[in-house]
């Protein structure tokens, strides 16, 4: 039985993409680290969309969140794993939504972070 190309190509693409996935975060600490890593990545990659002030504030938010996680028992390996997940997620956003859509999803403060005035 042969599979038509209109089905085979998207199916092959989905299987290839599924093979690149890492495990989704399960604990609140992993979720917090992922949000901080996305904010850090957004600050680094989306300056033209957010501006310099937003970049600085996102970096401050990421640093504060990483420090909070380290105090709560996270390790540098946990932070690096969160950064890897953020890069993979950003690549998916880029593919699905383009530059602007990816940056819209990355330029967000981590939950619970309130920027200083």
N, C-alpha and C positions, 0 to 999 in steps of 0.2 A: 504494500500500500504506500503510495507516495503522498506527500503533503504539499499542497499548493504553496508557491512562493509567498503569496500574500499572507499566509499563516505562518510559514516556516521562519521567515526573517524576523518578524516581531517576537516570535516565540524564542528564537535563538538569542535575541537581544535581551529579553527579559531574564533568561537563564544566566546569561553572562553577567548581567547587573546583579542578580540575586547572589551570585557567587562572590561578589565583592563586598557584601554587607557584613558589618560587624554586629555583635549582639547589641540589642537596644538596652539603654540604661534601665536598671531595675530599682535601684535604691534612690532615696531623695538626695543623697550626697552625689551620686553619679549624675543625676539630673542637674543639680547645681553646678557641677564641674562642666557639664556639656554646655549649659547656658553661658558660663563665663568664657569657655573656649570659643563659642560662636561670637560673643561680643568682641573678644580679642581679634579674631579673624576678620570680623566686619570692620573693626577699626583699622586694621592693616590693609585690607583690600578695597574698601569702599570710601576712601577719603573724598573722592570727587562727588559722591552723593550725600555724604553726611557733613562734610566740612571739617575744619581743624578742631573746632570746639567740641563737636560730637566725637571726633576721634579721641581727643584727650579724655573726655568723660567716659567713653566706653573702655578705654585702657585702664582708667582708674577703677571702674566697676569690675573689670576682669581681675585686676590685681587684688582688690579688696575681697572678692569672692574666692580667689585662689588662696589668699592668706587665711580666710575663715575656714576653708576646707582643710588646709594643712593643720590648723589648730584643732580641728575636729578629728584628725587622724588620717587624713588622706596622705598619699605618698606622691613623690615626683612622677612615679610610674603611672599613677592614677591620672595625674594632670596630663601627661603625654598621651595616654589612651584617649582622654577627652578631646585633646587637640586633634588626634587622628580622626576621631568620629566627626568632629566639626569640619575638617577638610573634606571628608567623604560626603558629608551632607551638603556642603557648599558646592561640590562638584555636581551633585544631583540637582540642586537648585539651579545652577548655571545651565545645565542641560535642559531642564524643564521650563525655566522662566526667563533665561537670559540674564545679562548683567544687572539690570535694574531690579528685576524680581528677586534675584539672589541677594542683592544688597538690602532690599526691603526686609527680607527675612533674617538677615544677619545683624542689622543695625537695631538691636533691642537690648535693653538692660536686663540682666539676670533678675529673676523673681526675688523680691524682698530687698533689692538694692534701691536706695533712695539717694539720688545725686545731691551733693551739697549745693547750697545756693551760691 
